[in-house]
Amino acid sequence: VLSIQGEPLPYANVLLFNAPDSSFAAGTATDEHGAFVVSAPNPGTFFIQVSSIAYTTHQGEVFEISNLHNPFPIPEIQLRAESNLLSEMVIS
């Protein structure tokens, strides 16, 4: 998982959901290099959601896992920085 600038995003949340009903299947966090491994609990159709503080959430396309013994490669995921402007700040 990378930023738009190509920098690794450590400790981003990676969630695996069952596609038919969007129920949670598994989850993990990226390592310091932005890499992750998440294991599906059973064969089926899934999608991945990736989030990190100060970045927009990414929801991937639905994919199928038919054999739990074969790794399923996920294409590179890039998150865009989220900008929030404060309209007013009060310091007391």
N, C-alpha and C positions, 0 to 999 in steps of 0.2 A: 504494500500500500504506500503510495507516494503522494506528495503534494503536487500541484500543477507545475511547480518549479523543478520537480524531479527529486526532491528531498524525501528520504524515508520518513514515514510517520510511525514512530514507536508507540506502543501501547494503545493503538486504536482498537475499538471493539469490533469484533467480527462475529456476526450472528447468522446461523443457518436456520432457515424456516422451511417447513413443509409447504410446498406450493398449493396443494388443494385447499387448505384451510388457514394458511399463514400461522400455524402453530409453531412454537419454538421447538427446534430439534437439537441444536448444539451451539456452543459458543466458545470463543477464545479471544485472545488479544494478540496483536502483532508484537514481534520482538523488536529490539533496538534497530534492526535493519528494515523494518516494515514488513517482514515475512511472517507467514502464519501457516499453521496446519490445523484443520478442523475435520473431525471424523463424523460422517453420517452414521446415525444409529442403526439404520436399515436401508435397503434399496428403496428408491422412490424418486419423486421430483421435488426439487428444492430451489430456493433462491437465497442469495447472500445479501446481508445488509451490513454496511461498514460505516461507523461513526467515530468521530474524534472531536474533542472540545475545540471550538473555534473553526470548525470545518463543516461544510454541508454534508448531509448523510447521503450515501450512495446505496442504491438498491439495484442489484444485478438482475440479469435475465434469468428466466427459469431454465434449469438444466436437469438432466436425469442421471442418476447413479444406479447402474444395474448390478455392478459387482463391487462389493466393499473392499476387495483385495487389490483393485487397480486404482492408483491415484488418479484423481480428476483434476487436470490443470485449470486454474482460474486465470483468465487474462489479467494483465496489470490493471490495478485500480488506482485512479487518481482522484483525490479529494480537493475541492476548491475551498480556499479560505473564505470564511463567512464574516462579513463585516457588519457590525451593528454600531450605529451612531447614537450616542446619547444626546437627547434634546436638552437636558439640563443636569448639572451636577451641583450639589450643595455640600459644602464643607463647613463643618461647625466645630 
